[in-house]
Amino acid sequence: MTSVIQRGSIKNVHVSLFLIENSDSKNVLYIIHDNYKLTTKAIPAVQEVKKVPEAIEIPKENFPSYDDLAPNPVFYFNKLGYITFSNPKALELNDPSEHHKNVNSLFLDCDLGDMTTTIQNYPSKEKEVIVRTVMKSMRGFIPGYARMSDFSELDKTKSYRLEYLISEDMQLVDKPLEEAMERLERSNKKATEVIELHNETYTGDFDLSNIITVSPNYKKVINQIIQVADTTTTVLITGETGTGKELLANLLFRMSDRQDNLMVKVNCAALPKELIESILFGHEKGSFTGADRLQIGKFELAHGGTLFLDEIGELPLDLQAKLLRALQEGEIERIGNPKAISVDVRVIIATNRNLEKMVAEGTFRSDLYYRICVFPIYNLPLRERKEDIIPLANYFLNKSNKRSGRTVQFIRKKDSQMLQQYNFPGNVRELENIIERSVVSSKTEAANLEFLKEYFDNKIETEHSYNLDDLVINHIKQVLKLKKGKVTGHNSASELLGIPGKTLASKLKKYNINPNQYRL
């Protein structure tokens, strides 16, 4: 329905309260100026209007504004982005006293930049700006739409108004916006119990709070996911083992228009080569020995939904051509049936292999590579987002407590420092395994990370690293071992390294190296 309601703060006035029953049979209380002529023409969807006692005078300090009553979070912010007002709904989700004083730190950047840049650079001040973004909150990341208006000419402290429409429980208050957002809404009625069960099985208890990050670099990766989520574009997620490529695929699926349909996952590296074609495209009964019934392939199963192909670099050359056709033409053929079957599938692909190198070596088709590399997303290794090590460690600490029934409360400061100095060749997966081990072996409230030094020493000695700090640390330790922990003086580590004793002492402190452990 089109609502007629005065927006903004109102001084002492006489008002009338109207109880309106809308088309959904929900009663909505509206506060209307007495001098505002309410007509059924102004509100065509109203079925019944009941006027309650007239001329009710409300003291200024008790008069609720539209923003106070808004069903969505509302923020006002100035030209520098500092939040000058948050309505009750916004305060339910965010603590304004700490990290969310600035609107640009509260919301992830959209395609046009941060919130202040977006609204200031928009050419028309008369029109609202609606952008897709993600809000950080006390309950994790929340996807939705920022609806912004420019009031800079009226109020310098409240230059801009932002109303945040949350995707999962979007509440719209006027018809034009409802029509503009119609294609972006999700309908829970579409999902069947089978689809819900299937997606719960394959994505587990994944939600947006599973994405733990404070890193500006990783924030850019999340922004790429947001940018491409509601399209049908094929996405290629690359990155080292253990970086969480499947986690990004889950996030992409959960934010897409297809989240109410099936997400089918296929690990190409785990499939027997002789069965890959049948698993992907299906087969007819009797098409080969052992084919005693018709088999629907993963592409058909994912029709209308999403297909996640993990470890695509392991797919044999002969099947790469068939995959290319499926992606280009939207058609597949079951084994034993030359008739083409149309499929509507959004494909997400992941690999830890260097596909460009494979193309040069002739082990991966160049035409397939260029077809799947429409929107590449590089998932950062943990060493390139070190700010996230401690937040991730604390997250895994709580997760391991729930899994094991333990009550470990914290990680010691010295252990936190050691974690931040390590480069984690196994990335996030390695960090999770370390924290789980520390929780299981702990007998106190502190995580038991006594094994870290020996663990990291062994890793540094066995893992080939191109990181300069790793090389320096490894070399210093080798010299200390050779000189039995003697740092300065004659026949010492500093003498062998050719640097002053104070310089070596400074490096030992920087890299948290204890020379005493190398003394006899």
GUDRENLUM-263734 format. One record per residue (C-alpha): residue number from 1; y, z, x; residue in one letter. Coordinates in steps of 0.05 Angstrom, whole numbers, plus 5000, padded with zeros to 4 digits. Example, Ala and Ser with C-alpha at 12.3 -4.5 7.8 and 13.67 -1.06 7.14 Angstrom:
GUDRENLUM-263734
ATOM, koldo, c2, c3, c1, nuti
ATOM, 1, 4910, 5156, 5246, A $
ATOM, 2, 4979, 5143, 5273, S $
This chain:
GUDRENLUM-263734
ATOM, koldo, c2, c3, c1, nuti
ATOM, 1, 5000, 5000, 5000, M $
ATOM, 2, 5073, 4991, 5022, T $
ATOM, 3, 5102, 5061, 5029, S $
ATOM, 4, 5175, 5077, 5016, V $
ATOM, 5, 5192, 5138, 5058, I $
ATOM, 6, 5254, 5158, 5097, Q $
ATOM, 7, 5241, 5158, 5172, R $
ATOM, 8, 5274, 5204, 5222, G $
ATOM, 9, 5306, 5272, 5218, S $
ATOM, 10, 5347, 5287, 5156, I $
ATOM, 11, 5401, 5340, 5148, K $
ATOM, 12, 5407, 5387, 5088, N $
ATOM, 13, 5396, 5342, 5028, V $
ATOM, 14, 5369, 5346, 4958, H $
ATOM, 15, 5302, 5312, 4954, V $
ATOM, 16, 5249, 5296, 4904, S $
ATOM, 17, 5175, 5302, 4919, L $
ATOM, 18, 5129, 5248, 4892, F $
ATOM, 19, 5054, 5252, 4888, L $
ATOM, 20, 5027, 5182, 4894, I $
ATOM, 21, 4956, 5161, 4880, E $
ATOM, 22, 4940, 5099, 4921, N $
ATOM, 23, 4886, 5046, 4911, S $
ATOM, 24, 4836, 5089, 4950, D $
ATOM, 25, 4846, 5145, 4899, S $
ATOM, 26, 4877, 5188, 4954, K $
ATOM, 27, 4938, 5231, 4937, N $
ATOM, 28, 4995, 5224, 4986, V $
ATOM, 29, 5057, 5268, 4984, L $
ATOM, 30, 5122, 5230, 4997, Y $
ATOM, 31, 5192, 5260, 5007, I $
ATOM, 32, 5245, 5213, 4979, I $
ATOM, 33, 5321, 5218, 4976, H $
ATOM, 34, 5346, 5233, 4906, D $
ATOM, 35, 5393, 5173, 4912, N $
ATOM, 36, 5335, 5127, 4930, Y $
ATOM, 37, 5313, 5087, 4870, K $
ATOM, 38, 5237, 5088, 4867, L $
ATOM, 39, 5207, 5030, 4828, T $
ATOM, 40, 5138, 5002, 4818, T $
ATOM, 41, 5165, 4937, 4846, K $
ATOM, 42, 5181, 4973, 4911, A $
ATOM, 43, 5111, 5002, 4913, I $
ATOM, 44, 5065, 4952, 4879, P $
ATOM, 45, 5001, 4989, 4896, A $
ATOM, 46, 5021, 5054, 4862, V $
ATOM, 47, 4977, 5069, 4802, Q $
ATOM, 48, 5010, 5133, 4781, E $
ATOM, 49, 5074, 5170, 4799, V $
ATOM, 50, 5085, 5242, 4780, K $
ATOM, 51, 5153, 5274, 4792, K $
ATOM, 52, 5151, 5348, 4810, V $
ATOM, 53, 5210, 5396, 4802, P $
ATOM, 54, 5276, 5360, 4816, E $
ATOM, 55, 5331, 5377, 4865, A $
ATOM, 56, 5290, 5421, 4912, I $
ATOM, 57, 5336, 5443, 4968, E $
ATOM, 58, 5301, 5450, 5035, I $
ATOM, 59, 5335, 5487, 5092, P $
ATOM, 60, 5350, 5444, 5153, K $
ATOM, 61, 5304, 5484, 5199, E $
ATOM, 62, 5245, 5476, 5151, N $
ATOM, 63, 5254, 5404, 5133, F $
ATOM, 64, 5196, 5362, 5160, P $
ATOM, 65, 5213, 5294, 5187, S $
ATOM, 66, 5170, 5233, 5179, Y $
ATOM, 67, 5146, 5241, 5250, D $
ATOM, 68, 5123, 5312, 5236, D $
ATOM, 69, 5080, 5287, 5179, L $
ATOM, 70, 5056, 5223, 5212, A $
ATOM, 71, 4979, 5217, 5213, P $
ATOM, 72, 4981, 5189, 5284, N $
ATOM, 73, 5007, 5216, 5351, P $
ATOM, 74, 5082, 5201, 5358, V $
ATOM, 75, 5123, 5206, 5421, F $
ATOM, 76, 5197, 5193, 5436, Y $
ATOM, 77, 5216, 5178, 5508, F $
ATOM, 78, 5278, 5159, 5547, N $
ATOM, 79, 5291, 5100, 5593, K $
ATOM, 80, 5257, 5135, 5651, L $
ATOM, 81, 5195, 5147, 5610, G $
ATOM, 82, 5203, 5222, 5603, Y $
ATOM, 83, 5176, 5247, 5536, I $
ATOM, 84, 5230, 5283, 5495, T $
ATOM, 85, 5190, 5294, 5431, F $
ATOM, 86, 5116, 5299, 5412, S $
ATOM, 87, 5095, 5308, 5340, N $
ATOM, 88, 5041, 5359, 5319, P $
ATOM, 89, 4986, 5305, 5320, K $
ATOM, 90, 5005, 5287, 5392, A $
ATOM, 91, 5004, 5360, 5413, L $
ATOM, 92, 4933, 5367, 5386, E $
ATOM, 93, 4910, 5316, 5437, L $
ATOM, 94, 4955, 5328, 5497, N $
ATOM, 95, 4984, 5385, 5537, D $
ATOM, 96, 5057, 5365, 5550, P $
ATOM, 97, 5068, 5422, 5600, S $
ATOM, 98, 5028, 5392, 5657, E $
ATOM, 99, 5008, 5319, 5669, H $
ATOM, 100, 5037, 5284, 5608, H $
ATOM, 101, 5111, 5295, 5615, K $
ATOM, 102, 5120, 5220, 5628, N $
ATOM, 103, 5095, 5168, 5579, V $
ATOM, 104, 5073, 5123, 5636, N $
ATOM, 105, 5024, 5175, 5662, S $
ATOM, 106, 4998, 5188, 5592, L $
ATOM, 107, 4978, 5115, 5578, F $
ATOM, 108, 4942, 5065, 5622, L $
ATOM, 109, 4983, 5002, 5636, D $
ATOM, 110, 4975, 4945, 5587, C $
ATOM, 111, 4979, 4871, 5605, D $
ATOM, 112, 5055, 4873, 5607, L $
ATOM, 113, 5059, 4935, 5652, G $
ATOM, 114, 5072, 5008, 5637, D $
ATOM, 115, 5102, 5031, 5570, M $
ATOM, 116, 5175, 5034, 5592, T $
ATOM, 117, 5172, 4966, 5626, T $
ATOM, 118, 5138, 4935, 5565, T $
ATOM, 119, 5189, 4959, 5514, I $
ATOM, 120, 5250, 4947, 5558, Q $
ATOM, 121, 5230, 4876, 5576, N $
ATOM, 122, 5213, 4857, 5505, Y $
ATOM, 123, 5264, 4804, 5483, P $
ATOM, 124, 5276, 4829, 5412, S $
ATOM, 125, 5300, 4900, 5395, K $
ATOM, 126, 5292, 4887, 5321, E $
ATOM, 127, 5217, 4878, 5324, K $
ATOM, 128, 5163, 4929, 5340, E $
ATOM, 129, 5119, 4918, 5401, V $
ATOM, 130, 5044, 4929, 5392, I $
ATOM, 131, 5001, 4931, 5454, V $
ATOM, 132, 4929, 4950, 5467, R $
ATOM, 133, 4920, 5008, 5516, T $
ATOM, 134, 4884, 5074, 5529, V $
ATOM, 135, 4913, 5144, 5522, M $
ATOM, 136, 4891, 5201, 5567, K $
ATOM, 137, 4879, 5264, 5527, S $
ATOM, 138, 4846, 5332, 5530, M $
ATOM, 139, 4783, 5299, 5500, R $
ATOM, 140, 4782, 5241, 5550, G $
ATOM, 141, 4805, 5169, 5547, F $
ATOM, 142, 4821, 5145, 5476, I $
ATOM, 143, 4828, 5070, 5463, P $
ATOM, 144, 4879, 5045, 5413, G $
ATOM, 145, 4945, 5010, 5402, Y $
ATOM, 146, 5015, 5033, 5422, A $
ATOM, 147, 5066, 5014, 5369, R $
ATOM, 148, 5136, 5019, 5400, M $
ATOM, 149, 5206, 5014, 5372, S $
ATOM, 150, 5273, 5011, 5409, D $
ATOM, 151, 5326, 5062, 5387, F $
ATOM, 152, 5365, 5062, 5453, S $
ATOM, 153, 5430, 5042, 5419, E $
ATOM, 154, 5426, 5101, 5371, L $
ATOM, 155, 5399, 5157, 5414, D $
ATOM, 156, 5399, 5158, 5491, K $
ATOM, 157, 5351, 5218, 5496, T $
ATOM, 158, 5302, 5187, 5446, K $
ATOM, 159, 5310, 5115, 5468, S $
ATOM, 160, 5241, 5093, 5447, Y $
ATOM, 161, 5190, 5113, 5395, R $
ATOM, 162, 5115, 5104, 5406, L $
ATOM, 163, 5064, 5115, 5351, E $
ATOM, 164, 4993, 5112, 5376, Y $
ATOM, 165, 4940, 5083, 5330, L $
ATOM, 166, 4871, 5106, 5352, I $
ATOM, 167, 4818, 5051, 5346, S $
ATOM, 168, 4763, 5096, 5318, E $
ATOM, 169, 4803, 5128, 5262, D $
ATOM, 170, 4864, 5083, 5256, M $
ATOM, 171, 4912, 5104, 5200, Q $
ATOM, 172, 4962, 5052, 5180, L $
ATOM, 173, 5023, 5069, 5140, V $
ATOM, 174, 5052, 5002, 5120, D $
ATOM, 175, 5024, 4935, 5097, K $
ATOM, 176, 5054, 4889, 5150, P $
ATOM, 177, 5023, 4928, 5206, L $
ATOM, 178, 4956, 4932, 5169, E $
ATOM, 179, 4955, 4856, 5163, E $
ATOM, 180, 4974, 4847, 5236, A $
ATOM, 181, 4918, 4894, 5259, M $
ATOM, 182, 4865, 4871, 5210, E $
ATOM, 183, 4825, 4830, 5259, R $
ATOM, 184, 4823, 4888, 5308, L $
ATOM, 185, 4794, 4940, 5261, E $
ATOM, 186, 4721, 4960, 5264, R $
ATOM, 187, 4678, 4965, 5202, S $
ATOM, 188, 4626, 5020, 5206, N $
ATOM, 189, 4590, 4989, 5147, K $
ATOM, 190, 4567, 4931, 5190, K $
ATOM, 191, 4523, 4974, 5235, A $
ATOM, 192, 4452, 4986, 5212, T $
ATOM, 193, 4410, 5046, 5231, E $
ATOM, 194, 4368, 5000, 5276, V $
ATOM, 195, 4428, 4977, 5315, I $
ATOM, 196, 4455, 5048, 5323, E $
ATOM, 197, 4388, 5072, 5348, L $
ATOM, 198, 4382, 5013, 5397, H $
ATOM, 199, 4452, 5022, 5425, N $
ATOM, 200, 4442, 5097, 5431, E $
ATOM, 201, 4378, 5084, 5471, T $
ATOM, 202, 4411, 5034, 5518, Y $
ATOM, 203, 4479, 5066, 5528, T $
ATOM, 204, 4456, 5138, 5521, G $
ATOM, 205, 4510, 5189, 5506, D $
ATOM, 206, 4563, 5144, 5537, F $
ATOM, 207, 4634, 5152, 5514, D $
ATOM, 208, 4702, 5141, 5546, L $
ATOM, 209, 4701, 5211, 5575, S $
ATOM, 210, 4645, 5186, 5622, N $
ATOM, 211, 4699, 5148, 5660, I $
ATOM, 212, 4725, 5200, 5709, I $
ATOM, 213, 4784, 5177, 5750, T $
ATOM, 214, 4852, 5197, 5777, V $
ATOM, 215, 4854, 5140, 5826, S $
ATOM, 216, 4910, 5087, 5817, P $
ATOM, 217, 4863, 5035, 5847, N $
ATOM, 218, 4807, 5050, 5797, Y $
ATOM, 219, 4859, 5051, 5741, K $
ATOM, 220, 4870, 4977, 5755, K $
ATOM, 221, 4796, 4964, 5745, V $
ATOM, 222, 4797, 5000, 5678, I $
ATOM, 223, 4858, 4959, 5658, N $
ATOM, 224, 4818, 4895, 5672, Q $
ATOM, 225, 4764, 4920, 5624, I $
ATOM, 226, 4817, 4934, 5570, I $
ATOM, 227, 4847, 4866, 5581, Q $
ATOM, 228, 4783, 4827, 5569, V $
ATOM, 229, 4746, 4874, 5522, A $
ATOM, 230, 4763, 4842, 5455, D $
ATOM, 231, 4750, 4770, 5477, T $
ATOM, 232, 4685, 4731, 5482, T $
ATOM, 233, 4697, 4714, 5555, T $
ATOM, 234, 4638, 4720, 5603, T $
ATOM, 235, 4651, 4778, 5652, V $
ATOM, 236, 4622, 4783, 5722, L $
ATOM, 237, 4621, 4854, 5750, I $
ATOM, 238, 4609, 4857, 5825, T $
ATOM, 239, 4604, 4916, 5872, G $
ATOM, 240, 4560, 4956, 5918, E $
ATOM, 241, 4497, 4992, 5895, T $
ATOM, 242, 4514, 5058, 5861, G $
ATOM, 243, 4586, 5043, 5842, T $
ATOM, 244, 4572, 5045, 5767, G $
ATOM, 245, 4572, 4972, 5746, K $
ATOM, 246, 4530, 4988, 5685, E $
ATOM, 247, 4579, 5042, 5666, L $
ATOM, 248, 4635, 4989, 5665, L $
ATOM, 249, 4590, 4944, 5623, A $
ATOM, 250, 4580, 5001, 5573, N $
ATOM, 251, 4655, 5012, 5571, L $
ATOM, 252, 4667, 4938, 5560, L $
ATOM, 253, 4617, 4937, 5503, F $
ATOM, 254, 4643, 5000, 5470, R $
ATOM, 255, 4715, 4972, 5469, M $
ATOM, 256, 4695, 4903, 5445, S $
ATOM, 257, 4696, 4873, 5375, D $
ATOM, 258, 4619, 4871, 5379, R $
ATOM, 259, 4607, 4945, 5388, Q $
ATOM, 260, 4575, 4951, 5320, D $
ATOM, 261, 4522, 4899, 5338, N $
ATOM, 262, 4466, 4899, 5389, L $
ATOM, 263, 4476, 4907, 5464, M $
ATOM, 264, 4414, 4880, 5499, V $
ATOM, 265, 4404, 4897, 5572, K $
ATOM, 266, 4361, 4857, 5621, V $
ATOM, 267, 4349, 4876, 5694, N $
ATOM, 268, 4332, 4809, 5726, C $
ATOM, 269, 4306, 4843, 5789, A $
ATOM, 270, 4254, 4882, 5750, A $
ATOM, 271, 4224, 4822, 5713, L $
ATOM, 272, 4160, 4786, 5738, P $
ATOM, 273, 4182, 4716, 5758, K $
ATOM, 274, 4130, 4683, 5715, E $
ATOM, 275, 4154, 4719, 5653, L $
ATOM, 276, 4230, 4715, 5661, I $
ATOM, 277, 4238, 4651, 5620, E $
ATOM, 278, 4196, 4678, 5563, S $
ATOM, 279, 4233, 4745, 5563, I $
ATOM, 280, 4302, 4711, 5563, L $
ATOM, 281, 4289, 4653, 5516, F $
ATOM, 282, 4225, 4670, 5479, G $
ATOM, 283, 4162, 4629, 5466, H $
ATOM, 284, 4122, 4599, 5410, E $
ATOM, 285, 4052, 4621, 5391, K $
ATOM, 286, 4000, 4583, 5433, G $
ATOM, 287, 4052, 4555, 5481, S $
ATOM, 288, 4013, 4583, 5541, F $
ATOM, 289, 3951, 4624, 5554, T $
ATOM, 290, 3961, 4693, 5525, G $
ATOM, 291, 4016, 4672, 5478, A $
ATOM, 292, 3981, 4697, 5415, D $
ATOM, 293, 4044, 4705, 5374, R $
ATOM, 294, 4116, 4681, 5370, L $
ATOM, 295, 4162, 4720, 5416, Q $
ATOM, 296, 4237, 4726, 5405, I $
ATOM, 297, 4276, 4724, 5471, G $
ATOM, 298, 4333, 4769, 5492, K $
ATOM, 299, 4385, 4716, 5477, F $
ATOM, 300, 4362, 4711, 5405, E $
ATOM, 301, 4357, 4786, 5399, L $
ATOM, 302, 4429, 4793, 5422, A $
ATOM, 303, 4455, 4740, 5372, H $
ATOM, 304, 4522, 4765, 5345, G $
ATOM, 305, 4524, 4819, 5399, G $
ATOM, 306, 4525, 4828, 5474, T $
ATOM, 307, 4475, 4811, 5529, L $
ATOM, 308, 4480, 4848, 5595, F $
ATOM, 309, 4446, 4812, 5653, L $
ATOM, 310, 4441, 4859, 5712, D $
ATOM, 311, 4424, 4836, 5783, E $
ATOM, 312, 4436, 4763, 5766, I $
ATOM, 313, 4428, 4745, 5839, G $
ATOM, 314, 4353, 4756, 5833, E $
ATOM, 315, 4345, 4700, 5781, L $
ATOM, 316, 4302, 4642, 5807, P $
ATOM, 317, 4336, 4574, 5817, L $
ATOM, 318, 4296, 4538, 5764, D $
ATOM, 319, 4318, 4588, 5710, L $
ATOM, 320, 4390, 4586, 5732, Q $
ATOM, 321, 4398, 4517, 5701, A $
ATOM, 322, 4372, 4541, 5634, K $
ATOM, 323, 4418, 4601, 5637, L $
ATOM, 324, 4476, 4553, 5651, L $
ATOM, 325, 4460, 4513, 5589, R $
ATOM, 326, 4455, 4575, 5546, A $
ATOM, 327, 4524, 4597, 5570, L $
ATOM, 328, 4557, 4528, 5565, Q $
ATOM, 329, 4526, 4502, 5501, E $
ATOM, 330, 4510, 4566, 5464, G $
ATOM, 331, 4438, 4540, 5456, E $
ATOM, 332, 4370, 4561, 5481, I $
ATOM, 333, 4299, 4533, 5475, E $
ATOM, 334, 4237, 4575, 5466, R $
ATOM, 335, 4178, 4557, 5510, I $
ATOM, 336, 4135, 4509, 5470, G $
ATOM, 337, 4191, 4487, 5423, N $
ATOM, 338, 4240, 4432, 5445, P $
ATOM, 339, 4286, 4447, 5385, K $
ATOM, 340, 4351, 4478, 5407, A $
ATOM, 341, 4369, 4545, 5376, I $
ATOM, 342, 4443, 4563, 5371, S $
ATOM, 343, 4461, 4633, 5394, V $
ATOM, 344, 4527, 4671, 5390, D $
ATOM, 345, 4524, 4719, 5449, V $
ATOM, 346, 4577, 4753, 5491, R $
ATOM, 347, 4549, 4756, 5563, V $
ATOM, 348, 4565, 4810, 5614, I $
ATOM, 349, 4536, 4798, 5684, I $
ATOM, 350, 4530, 4845, 5743, A $
ATOM, 351, 4506, 4839, 5815, T $
ATOM, 352, 4511, 4874, 5882, N $
ATOM, 353, 4496, 4808, 5918, R $
ATOM, 354, 4548, 4762, 5950, N $
ATOM, 355, 4541, 4703, 5903, L $
ATOM, 356, 4590, 4659, 5943, E $
ATOM, 357, 4546, 4668, 6004, K $
ATOM, 358, 4484, 4652, 5963, M $
ATOM, 359, 4518, 4588, 5938, V $
ATOM, 360, 4532, 4568, 6010, A $
ATOM, 361, 4459, 4583, 6028, E $
ATOM, 362, 4433, 4543, 5968, G $
ATOM, 363, 4399, 4601, 5934, T $
ATOM, 364, 4448, 4604, 5876, F $
ATOM, 365, 4474, 4545, 5836, R $
ATOM, 366, 4547, 4531, 5847, S $
ATOM, 367, 4558, 4507, 5775, D $
ATOM, 368, 4528, 4571, 5748, L $
ATOM, 369, 4570, 4613, 5795, Y $
ATOM, 370, 4635, 4580, 5771, Y $
ATOM, 371, 4612, 4587, 5699, R $
ATOM, 372, 4600, 4662, 5703, I $
ATOM, 373, 4659, 4676, 5748, C $
ATOM, 374, 4708, 4666, 5691, V $
ATOM, 375, 4733, 4738, 5693, F $
ATOM, 376, 4708, 4774, 5756, P $
ATOM, 377, 4716, 4849, 5761, I $
ATOM, 378, 4704, 4882, 5829, Y $
ATOM, 379, 4679, 4954, 5820, N $
ATOM, 380, 4708, 4995, 5876, L $
ATOM, 381, 4663, 5035, 5924, P $
ATOM, 382, 4676, 5109, 5925, L $
ATOM, 383, 4708, 5106, 5994, R $
ATOM, 384, 4764, 5064, 5964, E $
ATOM, 385, 4778, 5116, 5909, R $
ATOM, 386, 4770, 5182, 5948, K $
ATOM, 387, 4818, 5217, 5900, E $
ATOM, 388, 4760, 5215, 5850, D $
ATOM, 389, 4708, 5251, 5893, I $
ATOM, 390, 4725, 5322, 5871, I $
ATOM, 391, 4737, 5305, 5797, P $
ATOM, 392, 4670, 5268, 5797, L $
ATOM, 393, 4636, 5325, 5834, A $
ATOM, 394, 4660, 5375, 5782, N $
ATOM, 395, 4638, 5329, 5726, Y $
ATOM, 396, 4568, 5323, 5756, F $
ATOM, 397, 4567, 5398, 5766, L $
ATOM, 398, 4575, 5410, 5691, N $
ATOM, 399, 4526, 5354, 5676, K $
ATOM, 400, 4473, 5384, 5722, S $
ATOM, 401, 4484, 5453, 5692, N $
ATOM, 402, 4468, 5426, 5623, K $
ATOM, 403, 4407, 5388, 5649, R $
ATOM, 404, 4378, 5446, 5689, S $
ATOM, 405, 4401, 5506, 5649, G $
ATOM, 406, 4440, 5534, 5708, R $
ATOM, 407, 4510, 5565, 5707, T $
ATOM, 408, 4540, 5543, 5773, V $
ATOM, 409, 4616, 5550, 5767, Q $
ATOM, 410, 4650, 5519, 5827, F $
ATOM, 411, 4647, 5482, 5893, I $
ATOM, 412, 4673, 5520, 5954, R $
ATOM, 413, 4737, 5494, 5986, K $
ATOM, 414, 4704, 5479, 6053, K $
ATOM, 415, 4649, 5440, 6018, D $
ATOM, 416, 4701, 5401, 5978, S $
ATOM, 417, 4737, 5383, 6043, Q $
ATOM, 418, 4671, 5359, 6073, M $
ATOM, 419, 4656, 5316, 6011, L $
ATOM, 420, 4724, 5283, 6016, Q $
ATOM, 421, 4713, 5265, 6090, Q $
ATOM, 422, 4647, 5229, 6076, Y $
ATOM, 423, 4646, 5155, 6058, N $
ATOM, 424, 4585, 5155, 6011, F $
ATOM, 425, 4547, 5091, 6027, P $
ATOM, 426, 4508, 5105, 5963, G $
ATOM, 427, 4573, 5112, 5925, N $
ATOM, 428, 4577, 5151, 5859, V $
ATOM, 429, 4501, 5153, 5851, R $
ATOM, 430, 4495, 5187, 5919, E $
ATOM, 431, 4549, 5238, 5901, L $
ATOM, 432, 4514, 5254, 5835, E $
ATOM, 433, 4447, 5265, 5871, N $
ATOM, 434, 4481, 5312, 5922, I $
ATOM, 435, 4513, 5354, 5867, I $
ATOM, 436, 4449, 5358, 5827, E $
ATOM, 437, 4412, 5382, 5889, R $
ATOM, 438, 4466, 5435, 5901, S $
ATOM, 439, 4461, 5461, 5830, V $
ATOM, 440, 4385, 5464, 5828, V $
ATOM, 441, 4382, 5501, 5895, S $
ATOM, 442, 4440, 5549, 5881, S $
ATOM, 443, 4427, 5624, 5868, K $
ATOM, 444, 4500, 5642, 5859, T $
ATOM, 445, 4561, 5618, 5820, E $
ATOM, 446, 4579, 5571, 5877, A $
ATOM, 447, 4544, 5504, 5888, A $
ATOM, 448, 4495, 5508, 5947, N $
ATOM, 449, 4519, 5454, 5993, L $
ATOM, 450, 4495, 5485, 6058, E $
ATOM, 451, 4454, 5422, 6072, F $
ATOM, 452, 4516, 5377, 6074, L $
ATOM, 453, 4530, 5379, 6149, K $
ATOM, 454, 4459, 5360, 6168, E $
ATOM, 455, 4455, 5310, 6111, Y $
ATOM, 456, 4520, 5275, 6131, F $
ATOM, 457, 4503, 5277, 6206, D $
ATOM, 458, 4437, 5241, 6192, N $
ATOM, 459, 4471, 5191, 6147, K $
ATOM, 460, 4526, 5175, 6198, I $
ATOM, 461, 4473, 5167, 6253, E $
ATOM, 462, 4429, 5121, 6211, T $
ATOM, 463, 4478, 5082, 6169, E $
ATOM, 464, 4517, 5026, 6202, H $
ATOM, 465, 4590, 5035, 6184, S $
ATOM, 466, 4651, 4992, 6195, Y $
ATOM, 467, 4698, 5049, 6176, N $
ATOM, 468, 4741, 5071, 6236, L $
ATOM, 469, 4739, 5145, 6218, D $
ATOM, 470, 4663, 5144, 6214, D $
ATOM, 471, 4660, 5112, 6283, L $
ATOM, 472, 4708, 5164, 6312, V $
ATOM, 473, 4671, 5222, 6281, I $
ATOM, 474, 4603, 5196, 6304, N $
ATOM, 475, 4629, 5184, 6375, H $
ATOM, 476, 4661, 5254, 6381, I $
ATOM, 477, 4597, 5287, 6357, K $
ATOM, 478, 4555, 5248, 6407, Q $
ATOM, 479, 4602, 5270, 6464, V $
ATOM, 480, 4600, 5342, 6441, L $
ATOM, 481, 4525, 5340, 6441, K $
ATOM, 482, 4525, 5312, 6512, L $
ATOM, 483, 4574, 5366, 6536, K $
ATOM, 484, 4540, 5422, 6497, K $
ATOM, 485, 4601, 5436, 6454, G $
ATOM, 486, 4651, 5446, 6511, K $
ATOM, 487, 4718, 5420, 6485, V $
ATOM, 488, 4767, 5429, 6544, T $
ATOM, 489, 4766, 5439, 6619, G $
ATOM, 490, 4723, 5411, 6675, H $
ATOM, 491, 4662, 5371, 6653, N $
ATOM, 492, 4683, 5377, 6579, S $
ATOM, 493, 4683, 5331, 6519, A $
ATOM, 494, 4758, 5319, 6525, S $
ATOM, 495, 4751, 5300, 6598, E $
ATOM, 496, 4696, 5250, 6582, L $
ATOM, 497, 4736, 5221, 6524, L $
ATOM, 498, 4797, 5216, 6569, G $
ATOM, 499, 4844, 5253, 6521, I $
ATOM, 500, 4880, 5320, 6526, P $
ATOM, 501, 4843, 5382, 6502, G $
ATOM, 502, 4896, 5394, 6448, K $
ATOM, 503, 4887, 5324, 6421, T $
ATOM, 504, 4812, 5333, 6416, L $
ATOM, 505, 4822, 5401, 6383, A $
ATOM, 506, 4868, 5369, 6332, S $
ATOM, 507, 4816, 5315, 6316, K $
ATOM, 508, 4761, 5368, 6309, L $
ATOM, 509, 4804, 5403, 6257, K $
ATOM, 510, 4821, 5338, 6221, K $
ATOM, 511, 4748, 5316, 6216, Y $
ATOM, 512, 4722, 5387, 6203, N $
ATOM, 513, 4676, 5385, 6265, I $
ATOM, 514, 4652, 5452, 6291, N $
ATOM, 515, 4637, 5446, 6366, P $
ATOM, 516, 4599, 5513, 6366, N $
ATOM, 517, 4539, 5481, 6333, Q $
ATOM, 518, 4529, 5438, 6396, Y $
ATOM, 519, 4528, 5497, 6444, R $
ATOM, 520, 4462, 5525, 6470, L $
